Amino acid sequence: MDISRNQISLTSEQRRKAPYLQFQKQLEDHLNELKADLAERPFLWLAIAFIAGVVSHTFPVRILFLVVLRLISWLAGPVILLMGIIKISELFCGFRRNAETVIERP
């Protein structure tokens, strides 16, 4: 079987482009779904655009992002502590389970 270098380089080039082409296909599919949804329910999308416009003109967007960022940072500490407590309790519960299931060989 003779395989030329052109065929090998072409397949490696195709392998490099495959993720990009797959991402592009998924993006086109989502865009087509959005267009179909927009055609089916135009008043919903009009209402969403209107509300977004009113909010952006009523409140400076900078202040809204600042409030959201402060809320997220304020809640991040307790969430991290809660996750740590859960992991520590799983660790201690795991030791008890392992201690009960000791197998002795004769």
C-alpha positions in Angstrom: 0.0 0.0 0.0 1.5 3.3 -1.1 0.4 6.4 0.7 1.7 9.6 -0.5 2.7 12.5 1.7 -0.1 14.7 0.2 -2.7 12.2 1.5 -1.1 12.1 5.0 -0.9 15.9 5.3 -4.4 16.3 4.0 -5.8 14.0 6.6 -3.8 15.7 9.4 -5.0 19.1 8.1 -8.6 17.8 8.1 -8.1 16.5 11.7 -7.0 20.0 12.7 -10.0 21.6 11.0 -12.6 19.1 12.3 -13.3 20.7 15.7 -13.7 24.1 14.0 -16.0 22.7 11.4 -18.1 20.9 14.1 -18.3 24.2 16.2 -19.3 26.1 13.0 -22.0 23.5 12.3 -23.4 23.7 15.8 -23.4 27.5 15.7 -25.3 27.5 12.4 -27.8 25.0 13.8 -28.4 27.2 16.9 -28.8 30.2 14.7 -31.3 28.5 12.5 -33.3 27.4 15.6 -33.3 31.0 16.9 -34.5 32.2 13.5 -37.3 29.6 13.5 -38.3 30.5 17.1 -38.2 34.2 16.2 -40.6 33.6 13.2 -42.9 31.5 15.4 -43.1 33.9 18.4 -42.2 37.4 17.2 -44.2 39.2 20.0 -42.2 37.4 22.8 -38.9 38.5 21.2 -40.3 42.0 20.7 -41.2 42.2 24.4 -37.8 40.9 25.5 -36.1 43.5 23.3 -38.4 46.3 24.7 -37.7 45.3 28.3 -34.0 45.2 27.6 -34.1 48.6 26.1 -36.1 50.1 28.9 -33.7 48.6 31.5 -30.6 49.8 29.7 -32.0 53.4 29.4 -33.4 53.5 32.9 -30.4 52.2 34.8 -26.9 52.6 33.8 -25.6 49.2 32.8 -22.4 49.8 34.8 -24.4 50.0 38.0 -26.4 46.9 37.2 -23.2 44.9 36.6 -21.6 46.3 39.8 -24.7 45.2 41.8 -24.6 41.7 40.2 -20.9 41.3 40.7 -21.1 42.4 44.4 -24.0 40.0 45.0 -22.0 37.1 43.4 -18.9 37.9 45.4 -21.0 38.3 48.6 -22.5 34.8 48.1 -19.3 33.1 46.9 -17.8 32.9 50.4 -20.6 31.0 52.1 -21.0 28.7 49.1 -17.3 27.8 49.2 -17.5 27.2 53.0 -20.6 25.0 52.5 -18.9 23.0 49.8 -15.9 22.5 52.1 -18.1 21.3 54.9 -19.8 18.8 52.6 -16.5 17.5 51.4 -15.2 17.1 54.9 -18.3 15.3 56.0 -18.0 13.0 53.0 -14.4 12.3 54.0 -15.3 11.3 57.5 -18.3 9.3 56.5 -16.2 7.5 53.9 -13.7 6.4 56.7 -16.6 4.9 58.7 -17.9 3.0 55.7 -14.4 1.6 54.9 -13.8 0.6 58.6 -17.0 -1.5 58.7 -16.2 -3.4 55.5 -12.9 -5.0 56.5 -12.3 -8.4 54.9 -10.1 -10.8 56.7 -8.3 -13.6 54.8 -7.6 -16.9 56.5 
